[in-house]
């Protein structure tokens, strides 16, 4: 298998991160810590907005901004995990301690 260039944002790379972020979003929605619902909903809204932006950019052929929006969305998810809004342990999907 040919290694992917790290300085090029390809359609395949964007699709990979769409899939990763959407999988992570599903996981957090199932694992909201009791008492943190307000914070969780705020984070989930931000993630969904950034994913929507990423889809918009992708449709326009702007893979750089699509990739950037996906990174912001996933950053919100990681923030929710690190601040104990979500109870997840999957270190493939999240930055966990």
ZASEDO-232631 format. One record per atom (N, C-alpha, C, O): x, y, z; residue number from 1. Coordinates in pm, whole numbers, plus 50000, padded with zeros to 5 digits. Example, Ala and Ser with C-alpha at 12.3 -4.5 7.8 and 13.67 -1.06 7.14 Angstrom:
<pts>
(pt (51319 49431 50780) 1)
(pt (51230 49550 50780) 1)
(pt (51320 49670 50780) 1)
(pt (51424 49668 50846) 1)
(pt (51285 49775 50708) 2)
(pt (51367 49894 50714) 2)
(pt (51290 50003 50787) 2)
(pt (51341 50114 50804) 2)
</pts>
This chain:
<pts>
(pt (50083 49882 50000) 1)
(pt (50000 50000 50000) 1)
(pt (50088 50125 50000) 1)
(pt (50183 50135 50077) 1)
(pt (50056 50217 49914) 2)
(pt (50133 50340 49903) 2)
(pt (50100 50434 50020) 2)
(pt (49984 50452 50055) 2)
(pt (50204 50491 50080) 3)
(pt (50185 50583 50193) 3)
(pt (50123 50713 50143) 3)
(pt (50157 50762 50036) 3)
(pt (50032 50767 50222) 4)
(pt (49965 50892 50189) 4)
(pt (50057 51009 50221) 4)
(pt (50117 51015 50328) 4)
(pt (50068 51103 50126) 5)
(pt (50148 51222 50151) 5)
(pt (50085 51301 50265) 5)
(pt (49963 51316 50271) 5)
(pt (50167 51349 50354) 6)
(pt (50117 51420 50471) 6)
(pt (50092 51568 50447) 6)
(pt (50028 51634 50529) 6)
(pt (50142 51622 50334) 7)
(pt (50124 51765 50309) 7)
(pt (50015 51793 50206) 7)
(pt (50006 51903 50152) 7)
(pt (49932 51691 50178) 8)
(pt (49824 51706 50081) 8)
(pt (49695 51657 50145) 8)
(pt (49691 51550 50205) 8)
(pt (49592 51737 50132) 9)
(pt (49462 51695 50183) 9)
(pt (49383 51639 50066) 9)
(pt (49342 51712 49975) 9)
(pt (49364 51509 50070) 10)
(pt (49294 51439 49963) 10)
(pt (49148 51416 50001) 10)
(pt (49109 51426 50117) 10)
(pt (49069 51384 49901) 11)
(pt (48929 51347 49923) 11)
(pt (48923 51227 50019) 11)
(pt (48835 51220 50105) 11)
(pt (49015 51133 50003) 12)
(pt (49017 51014 50088) 12)
(pt (49048 51051 50233) 12)
(pt (48989 50993 50325) 12)
(pt (49138 51145 50254) 13)
(pt (49170 51187 50390) 13)
(pt (49050 51255 50455) 13)
(pt (49020 51230 50572) 13)
(pt (48982 51340 50380) 14)
(pt (48863 51407 50433) 14)
(pt (48756 51304 50466) 14)
(pt (48694 51313 50572) 14)
(pt (48735 51207 50379) 15)
(pt (48635 51102 50406) 15)
(pt (48671 51023 50531) 15)
(pt (48584 50989 50611) 15)
(pt (48799 50992 50547) 16)
(pt (48845 50919 50666) 16)
(pt (48807 50996 50793) 16)
(pt (48758 50937 50889) 16)
(pt (48830 51126 50793) 17)
(pt (48801 51206 50912) 17)
(pt (48653 51235 50929) 17)
(pt (48607 51253 51042) 17)
(pt (48575 51239 50821) 18)
(pt (48430 51244 50834) 18)
(pt (48383 51119 50908) 18)
(pt (48306 51128 51004) 18)
(pt (48429 51004 50864) 19)
(pt (48388 50877 50926) 19)
(pt (48430 50870 51072) 19)
(pt (48351 50830 51157) 19)
(pt (48553 50909 51101) 20)
(pt (48604 50905 51238) 20)
(pt (48522 50998 51329) 20)
(pt (48484 50959 51439) 20)
(pt (48497 51118 51283) 21)
(pt (48423 51215 51364) 21)
(pt (48279 51172 51383) 21)
(pt (48224 51185 51493) 21)
(pt (48216 51121 51279) 22)
(pt (48077 51076 51293) 22)
(pt (48066 50955 51386) 22)
(pt (47969 50944 51461) 22)
(pt (48163 50866 51382) 23)
(pt (48166 50752 51475) 23)
(pt (48184 50802 51619) 23)
(pt (48117 50754 51710) 23)
(pt (48275 50896 51638) 24)
(pt (48299 50951 51771) 24)
(pt (48176 51025 51823) 24)
(pt (48143 51016 51941) 24)
(pt (48108 51097 51737) 25)
(pt (47987 51170 51777) 25)
(pt (47879 51073 51825) 25)
(pt (47814 51097 51927) 25)
(pt (47861 50964 51753) 26)
(pt (47763 50863 51796) 26)
(pt (47800 50808 51934) 26)
(pt (47713 50786 52018) 26)
(pt (47928 50786 51956) 27)
(pt (47976 50730 52083) 27)
(pt (47948 50826 52199) 27)
(pt (47900 50783 52304) 27)
(pt (47976 50953 52182) 28)
(pt (47954 51047 52294) 28)
(pt (47806 51063 52323) 28)
(pt (47767 51080 52439) 28)
(pt (47723 51060 52221) 29)
(pt (47578 51076 52242) 29)
(pt (47523 50965 52332) 29)
(pt (47424 50986 52402) 29)
(pt (47587 50849 52330) 30)
(pt (47543 50736 52414) 30)
(pt (47607 50740 52553) 30)
(pt (47569 50661 52639) 30)
(pt (47703 50830 52574) 31)
(pt (47781 50825 52698) 31)
(pt (47795 50961 52766) 31)
(pt (47904 51001 52806) 31)
(pt (47683 51030 52778) 32)
(pt (47681 51159 52848) 32)
(pt (47677 51132 52998) 32)
(pt (47596 51053 53045) 32)
(pt (47764 51198 53070) 33)
(pt (47767 51181 53215) 33)
(pt (47647 51252 53276) 33)
(pt (47618 51367 53244) 33)
(pt (47578 51181 53364) 34)
(pt (47460 51235 53431) 34)
(pt (47496 51367 53500) 34)
(pt (47597 51377 53569) 34)
(pt (47411 51467 53480) 35)
(pt (47435 51598 53537) 35)
(pt (47511 51691 53443) 35)
(pt (47524 51810 53470) 35)
(pt (47561 51637 53333) 36)
(pt (47638 51716 53235) 36)
(pt (47563 51732 53102) 36)
(pt (47623 51763 53000) 36)
(pt (47433 51710 53105) 37)
(pt (47355 51712 52981) 37)
(pt (47360 51848 52911) 37)
(pt (47369 51853 52788) 37)
(pt (47353 51957 52985) 38)
(pt (47357 52091 52924) 38)
(pt (47488 52111 52850) 38)
(pt (47489 52156 52735) 38)
(pt (47600 52079 52915) 39)
(pt (47731 52093 52853) 39)
(pt (47744 52000 52733) 39)
(pt (47799 52039 52629) 39)
(pt (47695 51878 52748) 40)
(pt (47702 51780 52639) 40)
(pt (47626 51830 52517) 40)
(pt (47675 51822 52405) 40)
(pt (47506 51882 52539) 41)
(pt (47426 51931 52427) 41)
(pt (47493 52048 52356) 41)
(pt (47486 52060 52234) 41)
(pt (47557 52135 52433) 42)
(pt (47628 52247 52373) 42)
(pt (47744 52197 52287) 42)
(pt (47765 52246 52176) 42)
(pt (47818 52102 52338) 43)
(pt (47930 52046 52262) 43)
(pt (47880 51975 52137) 43)
(pt (47934 51994 52028) 43)
(pt (47777 51893 52152) 44)
(pt (47722 51820 52038) 44)
(pt (47671 51916 51931) 44)
(pt (47692 51891 51812) 44)
(pt (47606 52024 51971) 45)
(pt (47562 52125 51873) 45)
(pt (47680 52183 51796) 45)
(pt (47674 52197 51674) 45)
(pt (47786 52217 51867) 46)
(pt (47904 52273 51801) 46)
(pt (47966 52171 51704) 46)
(pt (48003 52206 51592) 46)
(pt (47975 52046 51746) 47)
(pt (48030 51942 51660) 47)
(pt (47945 51928 51534) 47)
(pt (47997 51924 51422) 47)
(pt (47814 51920 51552) 48)
(pt (47726 51905 51437) 48)
(pt (47734 52026 51343) 48)
(pt (47727 52010 51221) 48)
(pt (47748 52145 51399) 49)
(pt (47764 52264 51314) 49)
(pt (47893 52259 51234) 49)
(pt (47893 52290 51114) 49)
(pt (48003 52220 51297) 50)
(pt (48130 52211 51226) 50)
(pt (48127 52100 51120) 50)
(pt (48184 52116 51013) 50)
(pt (48063 51988 51150) 51)
(pt (48050 51881 51051) 51)
(pt (47967 51931 50932) 51)
(pt (48000 51902 50817) 51)
(pt (47862 52005 50960) 52)
(pt (47781 52064 50853) 52)
(pt (47865 52158 50768) 52)
(pt (47857 52156 50645) 52)
(pt (47946 52241 50833) 53)
(pt (48036 52330 50759) 53)
(pt (48131 52250 50672) 53)
(pt (48155 52284 50557) 53)
(pt (48186 52142 50729) 54)
(pt (48280 52058 50653) 54)
(pt (48213 52001 50528) 54)
(pt (48274 51998 50421) 54)
(pt (48089 51957 50541) 55)
(pt (48015 51903 50426) 55)
(pt (47995 52012 50321) 55)
(pt (48006 51986 50201) 55)
(pt (47964 52134 50366) 56)
(pt (47947 52247 50275) 56)
(pt (48076 52274 50197) 56)
(pt (48075 52289 50075) 56)
(pt (48188 52280 50270) 57)
(pt (48317 52304 50204) 57)
(pt (48353 52191 50108) 57)
(pt (48403 52215 49998) 57)
(pt (48327 52069 50150) 58)
(pt (48358 51956 50064) 58)
(pt (48280 51964 49933) 58)
(pt (48336 51941 49826) 58)
(pt (48151 51996 49941) 59)
(pt (48068 52008 49821) 59)
(pt (48122 52115 49726) 59)
(pt (48109 52102 49604) 59)
(pt (48182 52219 49782) 60)
(pt (48241 52326 49700) 60)
(pt (48379 52287 49647) 60)
(pt (48438 52362 49569) 60)
(pt (48430 52172 49689) 61)
(pt (48562 52129 49648) 61)
(pt (48674 52189 49731) 61)
(pt (48792 52178 49695) 61)
(pt (48638 52251 49842) 62)
(pt (48736 52315 49930) 62)
(pt (48775 52217 50041) 62)
(pt (48724 52222 50153) 62)
(pt (48868 52127 50007) 63)
(pt (48906 52022 50100) 63)
(pt (48985 52074 50219) 63)
(pt (48980 52016 50327) 63)
(pt (49059 52183 50200) 64)
(pt (49137 52239 50310) 64)
(pt (49044 52285 50421) 64)
(pt (49064 52250 50537) 64)
(pt (48942 52363 50388) 65)
(pt (48850 52411 50491) 65)
(pt (48759 52300 50542) 65)
(pt (48718 52303 50658) 65)
(pt (48727 52201 50459) 66)
(pt (48650 52085 50507) 66)
(pt (48730 52012 50614) 66)
(pt (48677 51977 50719) 66)
(pt (48858 51989 50587) 67)
(pt (48945 51921 50682) 67)
(pt (48961 52003 50810) 67)
(pt (48960 51948 50920) 67)
(pt (48976 52134 50795) 68)
(pt (48989 52222 50913) 68)
(pt (48863 52215 50999) 68)
(pt (48872 52205 51121) 68)
(pt (48746 52221 50936) 69)
(pt (48621 52215 51012) 69)
(pt (48607 52081 51084) 69)
(pt (48559 52076 51197) 69)
(pt (48649 51974 51020) 70)
(pt (48644 51843 51085) 70)
(pt (48738 51838 51206) 70)
(pt (48705 51779 51308) 70)
(pt (48853 51900 51193) 71)
(pt (48946 51903 51306) 71)
(pt (48889 51984 51422) 71)
(pt (48903 51944 51538) 71)
(pt (48825 52095 51393) 72)
(pt (48760 52172 51499) 72)
(pt (48650 52088 51565) 72)
(pt (48639 52086 51688) 72)
(pt (48570 52021 51485) 73)
(pt (48460 51942 51542) 73)
(pt (48514 51833 51633) 73)
(pt (48460 51809 51741) 73)
(pt (48620 51767 51589) 74)
(pt (48675 51659 51672) 74)
(pt (48742 51716 51797) 74)
(pt (48744 51651 51902) 74)
(pt (48797 51835 51786) 75)
(pt (48854 51902 51904) 75)
(pt (48749 51925 52011) 75)
(pt (48775 51909 52130) 75)
(pt (48629 51963 51968) 76)
(pt (48520 51980 52064) 76)
(pt (48488 51847 52134) 76)
(pt (48465 51845 52255) 76)
(pt (48487 51739 52059) 77)
(pt (48461 51609 52119) 77)
(pt (48569 51574 52222) 77)
(pt (48538 51531 52333) 77)
(pt (48694 51593 52184) 78)
(pt (48803 51564 52277) 78)
(pt (48794 51650 52402) 78)
(pt (48822 51603 52513) 78)
(pt (48755 51775 52385) 79)
(pt (48738 51864 52501) 79)
(pt (48632 51808 52596) 79)
(pt (48650 51808 52718) 79)
(pt (48521 51762 52539) 80)
(pt (48415 51704 52622) 80)
(pt (48460 51580 52696) 80)
(pt (48418 51555 52809) 80)
(pt (48544 51502 52632) 81)
(pt (48597 51382 52697) 81)
(pt (48692 51421 52810) 81)
(pt (48682 51370 52921) 81)
(pt (48784 51511 52780) 82)
(pt (48886 51551 52879) 82)
(pt (48825 51624 52998) 82)
(pt (48879 51616 53109) 82)
(pt (48715 51695 52979) 83)
(pt (48651 51767 53089) 83)
(pt (48540 51684 53155) 83)
(pt (48462 51735 53235) 83)
(pt (48536 51556 53118) 84)
(pt (48446 51460 53181) 84)
(pt (48298 51494 53164) 84)
(pt (48218 51482 53257) 84)
(pt (48265 51536 53043) 85)
(pt (48125 51554 53004) 85)
(pt (48074 51422 52945) 85)
(pt (47957 51388 52956) 85)
(pt (48166 51350 52880) 86)
(pt (48135 51221 52820) 86)
(pt (48223 51114 52884) 86)
(pt (48340 51138 52915) 86)
(pt (48166 50997 52902) 87)
(pt (48240 50886 52962) 87)
(pt (48274 50785 52852) 87)
(pt (48200 50690 52828) 87)
(pt (48387 50808 52786) 88)
(pt (48433 50717 52681) 88)
(pt (48578 50679 52708) 88)
(pt (48652 50754 52772) 88)
(pt (48616 50564 52659) 89)
(pt (48751 50513 52684) 89)
(pt (48827 50482 52555) 89)
(pt (48944 50444 52561) 89)
(pt (48764 50496 52441) 90)
(pt (48822 50455 52313) 90)
(pt (48933 50551 52270) 90)
(pt (48905 50663 52225) 90)
(pt (49058 50507 52283) 91)
(pt (49170 50595 52248) 91)
(pt (49197 50600 52099) 91)
(pt (49289 50670 52055) 91)
(pt (49120 50527 52020) 92)
(pt (49127 50540 51874) 92)
(pt (49044 50659 51828) 92)
(pt (49079 50726 51730) 92)
(pt (48934 50686 51900) 93)
(pt (48843 50795 51863) 93)
(pt (48869 50924 51938) 93)
(pt (48835 51032 51889) 93)
(pt (48930 50914 52058) 94)
(pt (48941 51031 52146) 94)
(pt (49079 51038 52209) 94)
(pt (49151 50939 52217) 94)
(pt (49113 51158 52254) 95)
(pt (49232 51176 52337) 95)
(pt (49187 51150 52480) 95)
(pt (49123 51235 52542) 95)
(pt (49220 51034 52531) 96)
(pt (49178 50995 52666) 96)
(pt (49300 50979 52755) 96)
(pt (49410 50950 52709) 96)
(pt (49276 50998 52885) 97)
(pt (49384 50982 52983) 97)
(pt (49394 50838 53027) 97)
(pt (49479 50804 53109) 97)
</pts>
